[in-house]
Amino acid sequence: MGLTVRLQDESCKPVSNEDIGVDLSLPTGDSSFRLLCYIDPYGDTIFNRLQMQSFLSEWEAIKKEAIAERDKQAWLKVKILAERCRDEVHLYLRFMGD
């Protein structure tokens, strides 16, 4: 599953320096993940600041899926964007599917 992750403002303008390509196996459809289960591999999924604490907990739980160095770097970059989204107002974390 190839996804692109972007941090954006309320006008949908990117606020991060780069988009992040994520090829991790995500728990799409796994209801034990309250947020990650809703990531649409073929569409867009947007998370807001109020969801970031739960998102970060779930993101930490899938860290083991990042085996290759490229995947570890992507996982970390998404975590950093999520932390920024959590800490600032009017920011959104967007997952863009194929």
Phi and psi in degrees as a GROMACS rama.xvg file:
@    title "Ramachandran Plot"
@    xaxis  label "Phi"
@    yaxis  label "Psi"
@TYPE xy
-100.128  122.391  GLY-2
-126.374  154.82  LEU-3
-115.74  134.858  THR-4
-115.893  135.808  VAL-5
-139.203  141.103  ARG-6
-96.0716  127.808  LEU-7
-135.007  163.505  GLN-8
-92.3556  -175.735  ASP-9
-67.8514  -14.1326  GLU-10
-95.6765  10.9623  SER-11
69.2127  17.3292  CYS-12
-87.8187  134.393  LYS-13
-61.9785  138.269  PRO-14
-116.202  -4.2046  VAL-15
-96.8719  160.489  SER-16
-70.7977  -25.4542  ASN-17
-150.166  155.972  GLU-18
-84.2624  151.232  ASP-19
-113.621  125.729  ILE-20
-84.514  127.07  GLY-21
-121.813  123.301  VAL-22
-117.729  23.0497  ASP-23
-73.4168  154.779  LEU-24
-78.322  108.092  SER-25
-96.3962  151.444  LEU-26
-80.7338  47.5574  PRO-27
-57.8354  125.238  THR-28
86.1124  -6.95207  GLY-29
-86.4395  103.773  ASP-30
-69.0826  -6.34012  SER-31
-73.6766  -14.3226  SER-32
-103.446  107.899  PHE-33
-64.2078  -29.3256  ARG-34
-113.425  -48.1924  LEU-35
-61.8362  -23.767  LEU-36
-64.5183  -19.1172  CYS-37
-94.6368  2.17218  TYR-38
-67.6176  120.937  ILE-39
-88.7211  113.864  ASP-40
-68.0578  -12.6079  PRO-41
-116.583  -1.6678  TYR-42
-137.819  -163.027  GLY-43
-102.791  142.878  ASP-44
-131.203  128.88  THR-45
-121.178  132.059  ILE-46
-114.821  145.327  PHE-47
-108.69  177.44  ASN-48
-57.2071  -40.2167  ARG-49
-68.6659  -20.206  LEU-50
-90.4738  -9.11231  GLN-51
-66.384  -33.521  MET-52
-64.6501  -45.0787  GLN-53
-66.2434  -42.3984  SER-54
-57.2039  -47.2798  PHE-55
-62.9511  -37.0856  LEU-56
-62.9834  -44.9611  SER-57
-68.7784  -37.5141  GLU-58
-62.7478  -39.9884  TRP-59
-61.7357  -37.4315  GLU-60
-66.6383  -24.4333  ALA-61
-99.2151  8.17132  ILE-62
-54.3025  -35.1338  LYS-63
-62.8257  -18.8195  LYS-64
-71.5168  -19.2701  GLU-65
-87.1927  96.3995  ALA-66
-99.8928  -50.4908  ILE-67
-69.6641  150.574  ALA-68
-58.1363  -38.9222  GLU-69
-60.5326  -41.0888  ARG-70
-70.3536  -37.1308  ASP-71
-62.53  -41.679  LYS-72
-66.3445  -41.8541  GLN-73
-63.6924  -43.9428  ALA-74
-57.8399  -46.1139  TRP-75
-65.1189  -41.6073  LEU-76
-63.1679  -39.6971  LYS-77
-65.1669  -41.372  VAL-78
-59.0154  -43.7513  LYS-79
-63.1688  -42.1958  ILE-80
-64.4695  -39.8178  LEU-81
-65.0001  -38.6794  ALA-82
-65.0704  -39.6462  GLU-83
-65.0342  -41.6594  ARG-84
-60.2901  -41.6707  CYS-85
-63.6555  -37.2347  ARG-86
-90.7423  -14.9455  ASP-87
-120.865  156.46  GLU-88
-91.8385  158.292  VAL-89
62.0725  31.1053  HIS-90
-119.326  150.358  LEU-91
-139.39  141.006  TYR-92
-100.056  116.826  LEU-93
-110.187  126.791  ARG-94
-101.389  124.842  PHE-95
-113.362  117.432  MET-96
-82.4825  179.127  GLY-97
